[in-house]
C-alpha cells in the first residue's frame, strides 16, 4: 500500500518574532522542517506534499525536490491547508500522513507504530495523542468505552469534566487517503474564526460509522510543536538530550551531559570520550578511542581514531588517526592532517595539508600549503600566503626542518630534507637537502649597553 504525506508548513509564526520563516529555524543543526522531511523519507513515503504560505520562496528553496510544494495563498485553517493537496492526491489509494512542519521531535518508531495501528484496525483515521501533566491549551481526546476515539474538543470548548482529561491531540494524523478528501469536501467554516478545521473531519467520519483510533505516544515530548523561542530552546534541549543518550548507549563516554552539545547528524565511534564544553555540529564524524575537549568546537569535521583535540576550534577539517590538536588551535576549512601529526597551541591551519608525523607545535600559521611527512615547523613560523591581491601556495618536502620565526613568502617550494635556519625570510626555492639562511648579519658593540641606558635616562629626564 502506498504512503503519502502532507506537511503543514504555511503558518507565519508571528510568535517567533523573527525575520526567518518559522519552519527554517534550526533545531539540532538543521531547520525544523528538515527533521520532518527526514522522518518521512525514513517512512518511505511515496509522495510528499508540503503546504507553504508565508516565506514560501525560502522554504521551497530549502525543500528542493524532497517534496512537492503547494502554495496556500490565503490561510483559512488546517482543513483548508490540507485541501490544497487535493489536486495531487485526492484520487490516490493509500495511507496519508498529515504532519506539522514544526514538530521535529517525532521519532520514526512512533510514526511507524502509528501507521501500523492504523492499518491493523482498518481505520479511516488515526490520531497521535499524548498524556500531559498539564494539558492546558491542547485539544482533549475523547474516547468511548472500547477505547476508540469519538472526537477532539478544543480547550475553549471543553466542559469542566473534559478539562480534566490529560490525553491531548498531538496534531499528527494518519488517514485513509480517499476518505480524508471525501470528508474534507464536507467541512464548513461555520465557526467564530471562519476557518476550515482539519479536526472537523473526525466528526464527519464518526457520523459515517468509520473507525477512528488514537495512538498514544509513550514520550509526550514528541508532541511539542514549536511556536516561539521558548519552545525552540526546549526542543533543542530535548533533541540534544536524546542524541547524548543514543551516543552513551552506543559506547561513547560523555563526562558531563549538561555541558555537552551534539547535533543530530554527528557520528562518534565507541570508546571516545567527550569532555565538558564540547560542541559538535553538522556532519562531524569522529572515530574510536578519541578524547574531545574540554571546550572544543567541531563543525563538519572528520576525525580518525585515537585523536586528542583540546580547547580548539575545527571547521570543515580532516584529522588523521593518532593526531593531537591543541590546546587553543584553529583548523579552518580545507585543513587536513595525516596520521600522528601534532598541531599544537595557538597554531592556525587553513586550506593546508600536513603529512604523517609532521609537527607544528606552537604559535604558527600554515595556510594554502602542502607540507610533507615528518616535517618540523618551529615556533612562530609563518607561511606568508597573501600578497594583498592573490593567495599563493607553499610546498614543503618530506623531512624538512623549518626553524623558529621563519617566514616562507609564497609562492615558494622547500625541498625534501631541506633545513631553513631560524629567523629567515625565504623568498626563493630551497633545494632538496639544502640549507637556507636569510637574515641580516648580527652587529655587537662591546660595552655599549651601559652607554645606551645612560642616553635613554637622560632623554627621559628632559621630557619630564
Number of C-alpha atoms within 10 A of each C-alpha: 8 13 22 24 26 26 27 22 28 28 23 17 18 12 12 18 11 12 8 13 21 28 27 18 19 16 24 23 19 17 20 23 27 22 23 22 21 14 20 24 15 11 17 13 17 15 18 24 21 31 27 28 21 19 18 19 13 14 22 19 9 14 16 10 10 17 17 18 23 20 19 23 14 11 18 15 17 17 22 21 29 23 20 19 23 17 9 13 21 15 11 15 15 15 25 26 24 21 21 25 27 26 24 29 24 21 15 16 11 17 21 14 13 24 21 13 17 25 18 9 13 15 16 23 29 27 26 22 26 25 21 16 9 12 18 15 11 20 26 27 24 18 16 9 6 6 11 14 22 19 21 21 19 17 16 11 12 15 10 8 7 16 19 13 18 19 21 28 25 27 19 19 26 29 25 21 24 19 17 23 21 14 17 24 13 10 20 14 15 10 9 6 10 11 17 23 21 21 21 18 23 24 18 17 21 16 10 10 10 16 18 25 24 24 21 18 21 11 14 18 19 21 22 20 19 25 18 15 14 12 14 20 13 15 23 20 16 18 22 21 17 14 19 22 14 12 20 17 11 13 15 21 18 20 14 12 19 13 14 22 23 26 22 20 17 21 16 22 18 18 18 24 21 27 21 19 20 24 21 27 22 20 18 22 20 25 19 19 20 26 20 27 23 20 20 24 23 28 21 18 25 20 25 21 21 20 25 23 28 23 19 24 22 25 21 19 25 23 29 22 22 20 25 22 26 24 22 20 25 25 28 21 18 17 25 23 26 21 21 20 26 23 29 24 21 19 24 24 26 19 18 22 22 28 23 22 20 25 21 27 21 23 20 25 21 26 25 23 24 19 26 23 21 20 25 22 25 22 22 20 25 22 23 24 22 15 11 6 6 7 13 17 20 21 21 25 23 22 22 26 22 27 20 21 19 26 23 27 21 23 20 21 23 29 21 20 20 22 22 26 20 21 18 20 20 23 15 14 17 21 16 17 15 15 16 20 15 15 13 8 6 5 6 7 6 7 8 10 9 10 9 10 11 12 10 11 10 10 11 10 8 7 6 5
